[in-house]
Amino acid sequence: MSEFVTHREAMSAEKLEALREALLSSRFVARSPLMGTFQSSRGFALIFTEAGREKLEERFPFLRDYLALVMDPASSRGLLPWRERLFGPSKERRGPNAFYVNLLLLEPGRGVGRHIDATLQEPSGVPGATPEHVSVLYLNVPEGVKGGALVLSRGSQPSGEVRPRPGMLVHFQGDLTHEVQPFTGGPAEALRASLVCEQYAFEPEALARLPEFRIQSKAGFAAYLQEHRERAT
């Protein structure tokens, strides 16, 4: 069983550019809704379940290709134990059914400290809940920068390091500790942009506690109101 798998050119340049432009121009981009080590980052986030995916895609149609990509079981197959890779997932294995998508924007000198993703632990009411796996698509990596790697570890033991590039997709085990190193250099107003999807597999009782679809943004009520007006026209 691998700790992480990467796909170097998971999305075409045209689709990647369209996705990047739609996300970075969104009215919901503001200071990150996440706390702790994410306080120096910007972005916005989406919570949804399998039942709420259709609502999300109606609201943000530019995310359809991204969701199809990161939620494709074949893409993250390398994370499965070797027996399940050969003979298919066991009947006991529950597939991901709840998701947290986070747009992560970092400026030069900014990083994300060591942590384990557990964003849906509290709203699900499941102590210690971590994702089955986490998927990261790199939208923008400025040319000529130093640093900015994704560093993975299990406890005190290093598991690997991913040096991002635009269009790269990485899936990693959801219980891994990880951090994003700060980057330096590059052109003026350089920005490292990635779209992160935490993928959880909850029992029905916990799943029922989660919203089918919800936007998390610190952009303020005006952003929600304007977005509603634009959809109504």
Secondary structure, 3 states (H helix, E strand, C coil): CCCEEEECCCCCHHHHHHHHHHHHCCCCCEECCCCHHHCCCEECEEEEEHHHHHHHHHHCHHHHHHHHHHCCCCCCHHHCCHHHHHHCCCCCCCCCCEEEEEEEEECCCCCEEEECCCCCHHHHCCCCCCCCEEEEEEEECCCCEEECCEEEEECCEEEEEECCCCCCEEEEECCCEEEECCEEECCCCCCEEEEEEEEECCCHHHHCCCCCEEEECCCCHHHHHHHHHHHHC
